[in-house]
Amino acid sequence: MIATLIVGGVGIFVGIFLGIASLKFKVEVNEKEEAVLGCLPGNNCGGCGYPGCSGLAAAIAKGEAPVNACVVGGEPVGQQIAAIMGVEAGESVRKVAFVACAGDCGKTKVDYEYSGVEDCRMLAFVPNGGPKSCNYGCLGYGACVDVCPFDAIHVIQGVAKVDPEACKACGKCVDVCPKHLISLIPYDTPYMVACANKDKGPETMKKCEVGCIGCQLCVKQCQSDAVTVTDFNATIDPEKCVGCGACFEKCPKKAIVKRM
């Protein structure tokens, strides 16, 4: 009887103590933050710039991040969160990753046969930054593939290619590429320059069949001033491009490619 009373008394004491402690140390829950978190996809990709979906939800609830900041959820999720926060979602532009290189195994030359760690980031420590003659081209060892959480990028014939339908523009591939060839562009961009080479034309032609030679033909054909050439490399401004295709048709090296 005594033992039973002692055990029962201890149980009651512990229960009361825990009840008081739970009230005293209770963490206040922001209902809007919880609601926003419930709308987010839960990928925790970090593409929004915050540490996972919970970090973004907290920032949105505090008014520190826009309601359409989730690149994975896109406009539909932005609209849901806007309704929770009682604000307008605003216009959001869908983006995808683009690899500025078309120099695959059949179009670019190699200086030597590489045998070592197959990681693009390690190629910075080998002669000329990799076996390809073009020092600006895709190395093709898939560091971008390894970090993509959506299986949206693959190496085909020695060059990384992005599946625009699978890409969520999280930016992980952009950050990991040691050649800085990957960028985020608007999903509906009609034409892109698939080359980042900055060598002079004659030098480029020795190394790659589809490298930009800075010939300026694309600039002369463009009626909307969307194309510029800097350091022997063309760039198309997606904000100015009207999609006429004149630059694409006249490019002698086919360095300009159509929408993915």
C-alpha positions as CSV (number, residue, x, y, z in Angstrom):
1,M,0.0,0.0,0.0
2,I,2.8,2.4,1.0
3,A,4.7,1.6,-2.2
4,T,1.6,2.1,-4.3
5,L,0.9,5.5,-2.6
6,I,4.5,6.6,-3.1
7,V,4.5,5.7,-6.8
8,G,1.1,7.3,-7.3
9,G,2.2,10.4,-5.5
10,V,5.3,10.7,-7.6
11,G,3.2,10.2,-10.8
12,I,0.8,13.0,-9.8
13,F,3.7,15.3,-8.9
14,V,5.5,14.7,-12.2
15,G,2.2,15.2,-14.1
16,I,1.5,18.5,-12.4
17,F,5.2,19.6,-12.9
18,L,5.1,18.8,-16.7
19,G,1.8,20.5,-17.1
20,I,3.1,23.7,-15.5
21,A,6.3,23.5,-17.5
22,S,4.4,23.1,-20.8
23,L,2.4,26.2,-20.1
24,K,5.4,28.2,-18.9
25,F,7.7,27.3,-21.8
26,K,5.0,27.0,-24.5
27,V,6.2,28.2,-27.9
28,E,3.7,30.5,-29.5
29,V,2.8,29.2,-33.0
30,N,2.2,31.7,-35.8
31,E,-0.9,30.4,-37.4
32,K,-0.1,32.2,-40.7
33,E,3.3,30.6,-40.7
34,E,1.9,27.2,-40.2
35,A,-0.7,27.8,-43.0
36,V,2.0,29.1,-45.4
37,L,4.2,26.1,-44.6
38,G,1.3,23.8,-45.5
39,C,1.1,25.3,-48.9
40,L,4.8,25.0,-49.7
41,P,5.9,21.8,-51.6
42,G,8.4,20.6,-49.0
43,N,11.3,20.1,-51.3
44,N,13.6,22.2,-49.1
45,C,15.7,23.0,-52.2
46,G,16.8,26.4,-51.0
47,G,16.0,28.0,-54.3
48,C,14.2,30.8,-52.6
49,G,17.3,31.8,-50.7
50,Y,16.0,30.6,-47.3
51,P,17.0,27.5,-45.3
52,G,14.2,25.2,-46.5
53,C,10.5,25.6,-46.6
54,S,10.1,26.3,-42.9
55,G,12.6,29.2,-43.2
56,L,10.7,30.6,-46.1
57,A,7.4,30.2,-44.4
58,A,8.7,32.1,-41.3
59,A,10.1,34.9,-43.5
60,I,6.8,35.3,-45.4
61,A,4.8,35.3,-42.2
62,K,7.0,38.1,-40.9
63,G,6.7,40.1,-44.2
64,E,10.4,39.6,-45.0
65,A,9.9,37.6,-48.2
66,P,7.4,37.9,-51.0
67,V,4.5,35.5,-51.2
68,N,5.6,34.2,-54.6
69,A,9.2,33.4,-53.5
70,C,8.8,29.7,-53.9
71,V,10.4,28.8,-57.2
72,V,9.2,25.2,-57.1
73,G,5.5,26.0,-56.4
74,G,5.5,28.8,-58.8
75,E,2.4,31.0,-59.4
76,P,-0.2,28.5,-58.0
77,V,1.5,28.3,-54.6
78,G,2.1,32.0,-54.7
79,Q,-1.6,32.6,-55.1
80,Q,-2.5,30.3,-52.2
81,I,0.0,32.1,-49.9
82,A,-1.2,35.5,-51.0
83,A,-4.7,34.5,-50.0
84,I,-3.5,33.5,-46.5
85,M,-1.5,36.7,-46.1
86,G,-4.3,38.9,-47.5
87,V,-2.1,40.5,-50.2
88,E,-1.8,40.4,-54.0
89,A,0.5,37.7,-55.3
90,G,1.9,39.9,-58.1
91,E,3.2,38.7,-61.4
92,S,5.8,35.9,-61.3
93,V,8.0,34.8,-64.2
94,R,8.7,31.1,-64.6
95,K,12.4,30.5,-65.1
96,V,14.5,27.5,-66.1
97,A,18.2,26.7,-66.1
98,F,20.1,27.0,-69.3
99,V,23.6,25.6,-70.1
100,A,25.5,28.0,-72.4
101,C,27.4,25.3,-74.3
102,A,26.6,23.1,-77.3
103,G,30.1,21.7,-77.8
104,D,29.3,18.0,-77.4
105,C,31.7,15.1,-78.1
106,G,31.1,15.3,-81.8
107,K,31.6,19.1,-82.2
108,T,34.5,20.0,-79.9
109,K,38.1,18.8,-79.9
110,V,40.1,17.4,-76.9
111,D,43.7,17.9,-76.0
112,Y,44.2,14.7,-74.1
113,E,42.4,11.8,-72.5
114,Y,41.5,12.5,-68.9
115,S,41.6,9.7,-66.3
116,G,40.8,10.7,-62.8
117,V,38.0,11.8,-60.5
118,E,34.9,12.5,-62.6
119,D,33.8,15.6,-61.0
120,C,33.7,19.0,-62.8
121,R,34.9,20.8,-59.7
122,M,38.1,18.7,-59.6
123,L,39.0,19.6,-63.2
124,A,40.2,23.0,-62.1
125,F,43.4,21.2,-60.9
126,V,44.3,19.6,-64.2
127,P,46.0,21.1,-67.2
128,N,44.0,23.7,-69.1
129,G,41.1,23.1,-66.7
130,G,40.0,19.9,-68.5
131,P,40.6,17.8,-71.6
132,K,38.5,19.8,-74.0
133,S,40.3,22.3,-76.2
134,C,37.8,25.0,-75.4
135,N,38.5,26.2,-71.9
136,Y,35.1,27.8,-71.6
137,G,32.9,24.7,-72.5
138,C,31.0,22.2,-70.4
139,L,33.3,19.7,-68.8
140,G,30.6,17.0,-68.9
141,Y,31.2,15.2,-65.6
142,G,27.9,16.0,-64.1
143,A,28.4,18.1,-60.9
144,C,25.2,19.8,-61.9
145,V,23.4,16.5,-62.3
146,D,24.5,15.4,-58.8
147,V,23.0,18.5,-57.1
148,C,19.8,18.7,-59.0
149,P,16.9,17.6,-56.7
150,F,14.4,17.3,-59.6
151,D,16.3,15.1,-62.0
152,A,16.0,17.9,-64.5
153,I,19.6,17.9,-65.9
154,H,21.6,15.2,-67.6
155,V,24.9,14.9,-69.4
156,I,24.3,13.9,-73.1
157,Q,27.3,13.5,-75.4
158,G,29.6,15.3,-73.0
159,V,27.4,18.3,-72.4
160,A,24.8,19.0,-69.7
161,K,21.3,19.4,-71.0
162,V,18.3,20.8,-69.0
163,D,14.8,19.4,-69.3
164,P,12.8,22.7,-69.0
165,E,9.6,20.8,-68.0
166,A,11.3,19.2,-65.0
167,C,13.4,22.2,-64.0
168,K,12.2,24.2,-61.0
169,A,14.9,26.9,-61.2
170,C,16.2,26.2,-57.7
171,G,19.6,27.4,-58.8
172,K,21.7,24.6,-57.4
173,C,23.2,23.8,-60.8
174,V,24.0,27.5,-61.3
175,D,26.0,27.6,-58.1
176,V,27.9,24.3,-58.6
177,C,29.1,24.8,-62.2
178,P,32.8,25.7,-62.1
179,K,32.7,27.2,-65.6
180,H,29.7,29.4,-64.7
181,L,27.9,28.2,-67.8
182,I,24.5,27.8,-66.3
183,S,22.1,30.6,-65.7
184,L,18.4,31.0,-65.0
185,I,16.4,32.5,-67.9
186,P,12.7,33.1,-68.5
187,Y,10.9,29.8,-69.5
188,D,9.5,31.3,-72.7
189,T,12.8,32.8,-74.0
190,P,12.7,32.1,-77.7
191,Y,16.4,32.1,-78.6
192,M,19.6,31.7,-76.6
193,V,23.4,31.7,-77.3
194,A,24.7,28.3,-76.4
195,C,28.3,29.4,-76.0
196,A,30.3,31.2,-73.4
197,N,33.6,31.2,-75.3
198,K,35.6,34.5,-75.3
199,D,38.4,33.6,-77.7
200,K,38.8,35.3,-81.0
201,G,37.0,33.8,-83.9
202,P,40.0,32.0,-85.6
203,E,41.0,30.4,-82.3
204,T,37.5,29.3,-81.5
205,M,37.0,27.6,-84.9
206,K,40.1,25.4,-84.2
207,K,38.5,24.1,-81.0
208,C,34.7,23.9,-81.6
209,E,32.4,23.6,-84.6
210,V,29.5,25.5,-82.8
211,G,31.4,28.1,-80.9
212,C,30.5,31.8,-81.2
213,I,33.1,33.6,-83.2
214,G,31.9,37.1,-82.5
215,C,31.2,37.9,-86.2
216,Q,28.4,40.4,-85.4
217,L,26.0,39.0,-88.0
218,C,23.4,38.4,-85.3
219,V,23.8,42.0,-84.1
220,K,23.3,43.3,-87.7
221,Q,20.2,41.2,-88.2
222,C,18.4,42.0,-84.9
223,Q,15.9,44.8,-85.3
224,S,15.1,45.1,-81.6
225,D,18.7,45.7,-80.3
226,A,18.4,42.5,-78.3
227,V,21.8,41.1,-79.4
228,T,25.2,42.4,-78.3
229,V,28.7,41.0,-78.7
230,T,31.2,41.4,-75.9
231,D,34.6,39.7,-75.8
232,F,33.9,37.9,-79.1
233,N,30.7,36.3,-77.6
234,A,27.1,37.1,-78.4
235,T,24.4,37.7,-75.8
236,I,20.7,37.9,-76.3
237,D,18.6,40.0,-73.9
238,P,15.4,38.1,-73.3
239,E,13.6,41.3,-72.3
240,K,14.2,42.8,-75.8
241,C,14.0,39.7,-77.9
242,V,10.8,39.5,-80.0
243,G,11.5,36.0,-81.3
244,C,11.8,36.9,-84.9
245,G,14.6,34.3,-85.4
246,A,16.7,36.5,-87.7
247,C,19.8,36.0,-85.6
248,F,19.2,32.2,-85.4
249,E,18.9,32.0,-89.2
250,K,22.1,34.0,-89.9
251,C,24.4,32.6,-87.3
252,P,27.2,30.8,-89.4
253,K,28.3,28.6,-86.5
254,K,24.8,27.7,-85.2
255,A,25.8,28.9,-81.8
256,I,22.3,30.4,-81.4
257,V,19.7,27.8,-80.5
258,K,15.9,27.8,-80.3
259,R,13.9,27.7,-77.2
260,M,14.5,24.5,-75.3
